[in-house]
Amino acid sequence: MVGERAAHEHGRDNSDLFLRQDQAHSARMYDYYLGGKTNYAVDREVAQAVIRLFPAIETVARVNRAYMHRAARYMAQQGVRQFIDVGTGIPTAPNLHEVVQDVALECRVVYIDNDPIVLVYADELLAGTPEGRTCFVQADATDPEAVFAEVEAQDIVDFGQPVGLSLHALLHFIPDERRPYDIVRSFVERLAPGSYLSLTHCTGDFAPEVWQAIIDTYAQRGSRAQVRTQAEVLRFFDRLQLVDPEVVLAHKWRPQFDSELDLVDDELVSLYAGVARKL
């Protein structure tokens, strides 16, 4: 089946409340950083404030996207045929399912985001291969049980088989008081041996004052964020087997050396990445 609509479709409308146009959202800001058009004035206002503090934030977004492509392809090449992408954001081709289905047509992908506008544009996410299956569900990443309930309702993922779990550019929006390590542990515990976790996370290791100013900018406009050190990012992979080169800056994780993004300065990237296997 090419694609399957999530059960939430009946709730779609175009109201400001439904689409949350009154408050900036990280997914729509990320879309703006990538040069997309699926964002609102409130998103652009906050994004521009961040760009004034750190013009390289657009580079960070592009590096994150390029890393996602490499990590997803790697997991598919290891034989993984089903994927859960939490915090997927606005569709930006190539999407994860396009990358993994290029490796194996039968790959199945469930996209998850809590921004209703992603549901509005889900049609672009759901155009997969006839051999594979894709769907989108609306759920909050901070509630893993609810996420898994939604995923199970789609009957796409077999949790008895390995899964590729992606948490890209997500965890720096979950501050410590919301127990991000417990959240990741809850996700991983539900996965079968042979599954993989891939994540990216912004860091202040290279420009701490700038990143504190960015965090303050988000907070002033109603969004919490927290950057973490390399050691703190490494903790998310506890009890997992890290894939070489372990946790590194995203442009240094298995670079293909076919893009100018492979050569940017570490300070401009400020984004750690890693992939690990559940034994």
Contacts in CASP RR format, 6 or more apart in sequence:
PFRMAT RR
TARGET T0000
AUTHOR 0000-0000-0000
METHOD contacts of the structure
MODEL  1
MVGERAAHEHGRDNSDLFLRQDQAHSARMYDYYLGGKTNYAVDREVAQAV
IRLFPAIETVARVNRAYMHRAARYMAQQGVRQFIDVGTGIPTAPNLHEVV
QDVALECRVVYIDNDPIVLVYADELLAGTPEGRTCFVQADATDPEAVFAE
VEAQDIVDFGQPVGLSLHALLHFIPDERRPYDIVRSFVERLAPGSYLSLT
HCTGDFAPEVWQAIIDTYAQRGSRAQVRTQAEVLRFFDRLQLVDPEVVLA
HKWRPQFDSELDLVDDELVSLYAGVARKL
1 130 0 8 1.000
1 132 0 8 1.000
1 133 0 8 1.000
2 126 0 8 1.000
2 127 0 8 1.000
2 128 0 8 1.000
2 129 0 8 1.000
2 130 0 8 1.000
2 132 0 8 1.000
2 134 0 8 1.000
3 126 0 8 1.000
3 127 0 8 1.000
3 128 0 8 1.000
3 133 0 8 1.000
3 134 0 8 1.000
3 135 0 8 1.000
4 126 0 8 1.000
4 133 0 8 1.000
4 134 0 8 1.000
4 135 0 8 1.000
4 154 0 8 1.000
4 156 0 8 1.000
5 122 0 8 1.000
5 126 0 8 1.000
5 135 0 8 1.000
5 136 0 8 1.000
6 119 0 8 1.000
6 122 0 8 1.000
6 135 0 8 1.000
6 136 0 8 1.000
6 137 0 8 1.000
6 138 0 8 1.000
6 150 0 8 1.000
6 154 0 8 1.000
7 137 0 8 1.000
7 153 0 8 1.000
8 119 0 8 1.000
8 137 0 8 1.000
8 138 0 8 1.000
9 119 0 8 1.000
11 18 0 8 1.000
12 18 0 8 1.000
12 116 0 8 1.000
12 119 0 8 1.000
12 120 0 8 1.000
16 22 0 8 1.000
18 116 0 8 1.000
19 40 0 8 1.000
19 116 0 8 1.000
19 117 0 8 1.000
19 120 0 8 1.000
20 115 0 8 1.000
20 116 0 8 1.000
20 117 0 8 1.000
21 40 0 8 1.000
21 42 0 8 1.000
22 42 0 8 1.000
23 42 0 8 1.000
23 221 0 8 1.000
23 222 0 8 1.000
23 223 0 8 1.000
24 42 0 8 1.000
24 43 0 8 1.000
24 45 0 8 1.000
24 46 0 8 1.000
24 47 0 8 1.000
24 221 0 8 1.000
24 222 0 8 1.000
24 223 0 8 1.000
25 43 0 8 1.000
25 115 0 8 1.000
25 117 0 8 1.000
25 223 0 8 1.000
26 169 0 8 1.000
26 173 0 8 1.000
26 223 0 8 1.000
27 87 0 8 1.000
27 89 0 8 1.000
27 90 0 8 1.000
27 113 0 8 1.000
27 115 0 8 1.000
27 117 0 8 1.000
27 118 0 8 1.000
28 38 0 8 1.000
28 39 0 8 1.000
28 40 0 8 1.000
28 43 0 8 1.000
28 90 0 8 1.000
28 115 0 8 1.000
28 117 0 8 1.000
29 39 0 8 1.000
29 43 0 8 1.000
29 46 0 8 1.000
29 47 0 8 1.000
29 50 0 8 1.000
30 61 0 8 1.000
30 89 0 8 1.000
30 90 0 8 1.000
30 169 0 8 1.000
31 37 0 8 1.000
31 38 0 8 1.000
31 39 0 8 1.000
31 43 0 8 1.000
31 89 0 8 1.000
31 90 0 8 1.000
31 92 0 8 1.000
32 39 0 8 1.000
32 43 0 8 1.000
32 44 0 8 1.000
32 47 0 8 1.000
33 47 0 8 1.000
33 51 0 8 1.000
33 57 0 8 1.000
33 58 0 8 1.000
33 60 0 8 1.000
33 61 0 8 1.000
33 62 0 8 1.000
34 58 0 8 1.000
34 61 0 8 1.000
34 62 0 8 1.000
34 65 0 8 1.000
34 92 0 8 1.000
35 58 0 8 1.000
36 90 0 8 1.000
36 92 0 8 1.000
38 90 0 8 1.000
38 91 0 8 1.000
38 117 0 8 1.000
38 121 0 8 1.000
39 47 0 8 1.000
39 90 0 8 1.000
45 221 0 8 1.000
46 217 0 8 1.000
46 218 0 8 1.000
46 221 0 8 1.000
46 223 0 8 1.000
47 57 0 8 1.000
49 217 0 8 1.000
49 221 0 8 1.000
50 57 0 8 1.000
50 214 0 8 1.000
50 217 0 8 1.000
50 218 0 8 1.000
51 57 0 8 1.000
51 58 0 8 1.000
53 210 0 8 1.000
53 213 0 8 1.000
53 214 0 8 1.000
53 217 0 8 1.000
54 207 0 8 1.000
54 210 0 8 1.000
54 211 0 8 1.000
54 214 0 8 1.000
56 264 0 8 1.000
56 267 0 8 1.000
56 268 0 8 1.000
56 269 0 8 1.000
56 270 0 8 1.000
57 214 0 8 1.000
59 261 0 8 1.000
59 264 0 8 1.000
59 268 0 8 1.000
59 269 0 8 1.000
60 202 0 8 1.000
60 268 0 8 1.000
60 269 0 8 1.000
60 270 0 8 1.000
60 271 0 8 1.000
61 169 0 8 1.000
62 261 0 8 1.000
63 250 0 8 1.000
63 251 0 8 1.000
63 261 0 8 1.000
63 264 0 8 1.000
63 269 0 8 1.000
63 271 0 8 1.000
64 168 0 8 1.000
64 169 0 8 1.000
64 200 0 8 1.000
64 250 0 8 1.000
64 271 0 8 1.000
64 273 0 8 1.000
65 92 0 8 1.000
66 250 0 8 1.000
66 251 0 8 1.000
66 259 0 8 1.000
66 261 0 8 1.000
67 168 0 8 1.000
67 200 0 8 1.000
67 250 0 8 1.000
67 251 0 8 1.000
67 253 0 8 1.000
67 271 0 8 1.000
67 273 0 8 1.000
68 96 0 8 1.000
68 99 0 8 1.000
68 166 0 8 1.000
68 168 0 8 1.000
68 198 0 8 1.000
68 200 0 8 1.000
69 94 0 8 1.000
69 99 0 8 1.000
70 253 0 8 1.000
70 254 0 8 1.000
70 255 0 8 1.000
70 256 0 8 1.000
71 166 0 8 1.000
71 198 0 8 1.000
71 253 0 8 1.000
71 273 0 8 1.000
71 274 0 8 1.000
71 275 0 8 1.000
72 83 0 8 1.000
72 96 0 8 1.000
72 99 0 8 1.000
72 100 0 8 1.000
72 166 0 8 1.000
72 198 0 8 1.000
73 99 0 8 1.000
73 100 0 8 1.000
73 102 0 8 1.000
73 103 0 8 1.000
74 243 0 8 1.000
74 254 0 8 1.000
74 275 0 8 1.000
75 83 0 8 1.000
75 100 0 8 1.000
75 164 0 8 1.000
75 196 0 8 1.000
75 198 0 8 1.000
75 275 0 8 1.000
76 99 0 8 1.000
76 100 0 8 1.000
76 103 0 8 1.000
76 104 0 8 1.000
76 107 0 8 1.000
77 103 0 8 1.000
78 196 0 8 1.000
78 277 0 8 1.000
79 104 0 8 1.000
79 162 0 8 1.000
80 100 0 8 1.000
80 107 0 8 1.000
80 162 0 8 1.000
80 163 0 8 1.000
80 164 0 8 1.000
80 195 0 8 1.000
80 196 0 8 1.000
81 104 0 8 1.000
81 106 0 8 1.000
81 107 0 8 1.000
81 108 0 8 1.000
81 161 0 8 1.000
81 162 0 8 1.000
82 107 0 8 1.000
82 108 0 8 1.000
82 109 0 8 1.000
82 156 0 8 1.000
82 157 0 8 1.000
82 158 0 8 1.000
82 161 0 8 1.000
82 162 0 8 1.000
82 163 0 8 1.000
82 164 0 8 1.000
83 96 0 8 1.000
83 97 0 8 1.000
83 100 0 8 1.000
83 107 0 8 1.000
83 108 0 8 1.000
83 109 0 8 1.000
83 110 0 8 1.000
83 163 0 8 1.000
83 164 0 8 1.000
83 165 0 8 1.000
83 166 0 8 1.000
84 109 0 8 1.000
84 110 0 8 1.000
84 112 0 8 1.000
84 151 0 8 1.000
84 157 0 8 1.000
84 163 0 8 1.000
84 164 0 8 1.000
84 165 0 8 1.000
84 166 0 8 1.000
85 96 0 8 1.000
85 109 0 8 1.000
85 110 0 8 1.000
85 111 0 8 1.000
85 112 0 8 1.000
85 166 0 8 1.000
85 168 0 8 1.000
86 112 0 8 1.000
86 113 0 8 1.000
86 141 0 8 1.000
86 147 0 8 1.000
86 165 0 8 1.000
86 166 0 8 1.000
86 167 0 8 1.000
86 170 0 8 1.000
86 187 0 8 1.000
87 111 0 8 1.000
87 112 0 8 1.000
87 113 0 8 1.000
87 114 0 8 1.000
87 141 0 8 1.000
87 167 0 8 1.000
87 168 0 8 1.000
87 169 0 8 1.000
87 170 0 8 1.000
88 95 0 8 1.000
88 96 0 8 1.000
88 111 0 8 1.000
88 112 0 8 1.000
88 113 0 8 1.000
88 118 0 8 1.000
88 125 0 8 1.000
88 136 0 8 1.000
89 113 0 8 1.000
89 115 0 8 1.000
89 118 0 8 1.000
90 117 0 8 1.000
90 118 0 8 1.000
90 121 0 8 1.000
91 118 0 8 1.000
91 121 0 8 1.000
91 122 0 8 1.000
91 124 0 8 1.000
91 125 0 8 1.000
93 124 0 8 1.000
94 102 0 8 1.000
95 124 0 8 1.000
95 125 0 8 1.000
96 109 0 8 1.000
96 111 0 8 1.000
96 166 0 8 1.000
97 107 0 8 1.000
97 109 0 8 1.000
97 111 0 8 1.000
97 125 0 8 1.000
97 128 0 8 1.000
97 134 0 8 1.000
98 128 0 8 1.000
100 107 0 8 1.000
100 109 0 8 1.000
101 107 0 8 1.000
101 128 0 8 1.000
101 129 0 8 1.000
101 131 0 8 1.000
101 132 0 8 1.000
105 129 0 8 1.000
105 130 0 8 1.000
105 131 0 8 1.000
105 132 0 8 1.000
106 129 0 8 1.000
106 131 0 8 1.000
106 132 0 8 1.000
107 129 0 8 1.000
107 132 0 8 1.000
108 132 0 8 1.000
108 133 0 8 1.000
108 134 0 8 1.000
108 156 0 8 1.000
108 157 0 8 1.000
109 133 0 8 1.000
109 134 0 8 1.000
109 135 0 8 1.000
109 156 0 8 1.000
110 134 0 8 1.000
110 135 0 8 1.000
110 136 0 8 1.000
110 137 0 8 1.000
110 151 0 8 1.000
110 154 0 8 1.000
110 156 0 8 1.000
110 157 0 8 1.000
111 118 0 8 1.000
111 122 0 8 1.000
111 125 0 8 1.000
111 134 0 8 1.000
111 135 0 8 1.000
111 136 0 8 1.000
111 137 0 8 1.000
112 136 0 8 1.000
112 137 0 8 1.000
112 138 0 8 1.000
112 139 0 8 1.000
112 141 0 8 1.000
112 147 0 8 1.000
112 150 0 8 1.000
112 151 0 8 1.000
113 119 0 8 1.000
113 136 0 8 1.000
113 138 0 8 1.000
114 138 0 8 1.000
114 139 0 8 1.000
114 140 0 8 1.000
114 141 0 8 1.000
116 138 0 8 1.000
118 125 0 8 1.000
118 136 0 8 1.000
118 138 0 8 1.000
119 136 0 8 1.000
119 138 0 8 1.000
122 136 0 8 1.000
125 134 0 8 1.000
125 136 0 8 1.000
126 134 0 8 1.000
126 135 0 8 1.000
126 136 0 8 1.000
127 134 0 8 1.000
128 134 0 8 1.000
133 156 0 8 1.000
135 154 0 8 1.000
135 156 0 8 1.000
137 147 0 8 1.000
137 150 0 8 1.000
137 151 0 8 1.000
137 153 0 8 1.000
137 154 0 8 1.000
138 150 0 8 1.000
139 146 0 8 1.000
139 147 0 8 1.000
139 150 0 8 1.000
140 146 0 8 1.000
140 147 0 8 1.000
141 147 0 8 1.000
141 167 0 8 1.000
141 170 0 8 1.000
141 174 0 8 1.000
141 183 0 8 1.000
142 174 0 8 1.000
142 178 0 8 1.000
142 183 0 8 1.000
144 183 0 8 1.000
144 186 0 8 1.000
144 187 0 8 1.000
144 190 0 8 1.000
145 186 0 8 1.000
147 187 0 8 1.000
148 190 0 8 1.000
151 157 0 8 1.000
152 159 0 8 1.000
157 163 0 8 1.000
159 190 0 8 1.000
159 191 0 8 1.000
159 192 0 8 1.000
160 192 0 8 1.000
161 192 0 8 1.000
162 191 0 8 1.000
162 192 0 8 1.000
162 193 0 8 1.000
162 194 0 8 1.000
162 195 0 8 1.000
162 196 0 8 1.000
163 191 0 8 1.000
163 192 0 8 1.000
163 195 0 8 1.000
163 196 0 8 1.000
164 191 0 8 1.000
164 195 0 8 1.000
164 196 0 8 1.000
164 197 0 8 1.000
164 198 0 8 1.000
165 187 0 8 1.000
165 188 0 8 1.000
165 191 0 8 1.000
165 195 0 8 1.000
165 196 0 8 1.000
165 197 0 8 1.000
165 198 0 8 1.000
166 198 0 8 1.000
166 199 0 8 1.000
167 184 0 8 1.000
167 187 0 8 1.000
167 197 0 8 1.000
167 198 0 8 1.000
167 199 0 8 1.000
167 200 0 8 1.000
168 198 0 8 1.000
168 199 0 8 1.000
168 200 0 8 1.000
169 200 0 8 1.000
169 201 0 8 1.000
169 202 0 8 1.000
169 271 0 8 1.000
170 199 0 8 1.000
171 180 0 8 1.000
171 184 0 8 1.000
171 199 0 8 1.000
171 201 0 8 1.000
171 228 0 8 1.000
171 236 0 8 1.000
172 201 0 8 1.000
172 202 0 8 1.000
172 225 0 8 1.000
172 226 0 8 1.000
172 227 0 8 1.000
172 228 0 8 1.000
173 223 0 8 1.000
173 224 0 8 1.000
173 225 0 8 1.000
174 180 0 8 1.000
174 183 0 8 1.000
174 226 0 8 1.000
175 224 0 8 1.000
175 225 0 8 1.000
175 226 0 8 1.000
176 226 0 8 1.000
180 236 0 8 1.000
181 235 0 8 1.000
181 236 0 8 1.000
181 238 0 8 1.000
184 197 0 8 1.000
184 199 0 8 1.000
184 236 0 8 1.000
185 238 0 8 1.000
187 197 0 8 1.000
188 195 0 8 1.000
188 197 0 8 1.000
188 239 0 8 1.000
188 240 0 8 1.000
188 278 0 8 1.000
191 197 0 8 1.000
191 278 0 8 1.000
192 278 0 8 1.000
193 278 0 8 1.000
193 279 0 8 1.000
194 277 0 8 1.000
194 278 0 8 1.000
194 279 0 8 1.000
195 277 0 8 1.000
195 278 0 8 1.000
196 243 0 8 1.000
196 275 0 8 1.000
196 276 0 8 1.000
196 277 0 8 1.000
196 278 0 8 1.000
197 236 0 8 1.000
197 237 0 8 1.000
197 240 0 8 1.000
197 275 0 8 1.000
197 276 0 8 1.000
197 278 0 8 1.000
198 273 0 8 1.000
198 274 0 8 1.000
198 275 0 8 1.000
199 233 0 8 1.000
199 236 0 8 1.000
199 273 0 8 1.000
199 274 0 8 1.000
200 250 0 8 1.000
200 271 0 8 1.000
200 272 0 8 1.000
200 273 0 8 1.000
200 274 0 8 1.000
201 227 0 8 1.000
201 228 0 8 1.000
201 233 0 8 1.000
201 236 0 8 1.000
201 271 0 8 1.000
201 272 0 8 1.000
201 273 0 8 1.000
202 211 0 8 1.000
202 225 0 8 1.000
202 227 0 8 1.000
202 228 0 8 1.000
202 270 0 8 1.000
202 271 0 8 1.000
202 272 0 8 1.000
203 211 0 8 1.000
203 227 0 8 1.000
203 228 0 8 1.000
203 229 0 8 1.000
203 230 0 8 1.000
203 233 0 8 1.000
203 270 0 8 1.000
203 271 0 8 1.000
203 272 0 8 1.000
204 210 0 8 1.000
204 211 0 8 1.000
204 212 0 8 1.000
204 227 0 8 1.000
204 229 0 8 1.000
204 270 0 8 1.000
205 229 0 8 1.000
205 230 0 8 1.000
205 270 0 8 1.000
206 266 0 8 1.000
206 267 0 8 1.000
206 270 0 8 1.000
207 267 0 8 1.000
207 270 0 8 1.000
211 227 0 8 1.000
211 270 0 8 1.000
214 225 0 8 1.000
215 225 0 8 1.000
215 226 0 8 1.000
215 227 0 8 1.000
218 224 0 8 1.000
218 225 0 8 1.000
219 225 0 8 1.000
227 270 0 8 1.000
230 247 0 8 1.000
230 272 0 8 1.000
233 247 0 8 1.000
233 272 0 8 1.000
234 246 0 8 1.000
234 247 0 8 1.000
237 247 0 8 1.000
237 274 0 8 1.000
237 276 0 8 1.000
240 276 0 8 1.000
240 277 0 8 1.000
240 278 0 8 1.000
240 279 0 8 1.000
241 276 0 8 1.000
241 277 0 8 1.000
241 278 0 8 1.000
241 279 0 8 1.000
242 274 0 8 1.000
242 275 0 8 1.000
242 276 0 8 1.000
243 274 0 8 1.000
243 275 0 8 1.000
243 276 0 8 1.000
243 277 0 8 1.000
245 252 0 8 1.000
245 253 0 8 1.000
245 254 0 8 1.000
246 274 0 8 1.000
247 272 0 8 1.000
247 273 0 8 1.000
247 274 0 8 1.000
248 272 0 8 1.000
248 273 0 8 1.000
248 274 0 8 1.000
249 266 0 8 1.000
249 269 0 8 1.000
249 270 0 8 1.000
249 271 0 8 1.000
249 272 0 8 1.000
249 273 0 8 1.000
250 269 0 8 1.000
250 271 0 8 1.000
250 272 0 8 1.000
250 273 0 8 1.000
251 261 0 8 1.000
251 262 0 8 1.000
251 264 0 8 1.000
251 269 0 8 1.000
253 273 0 8 1.000
253 274 0 8 1.000
253 275 0 8 1.000
255 262 0 8 1.000
256 262 0 8 1.000
END
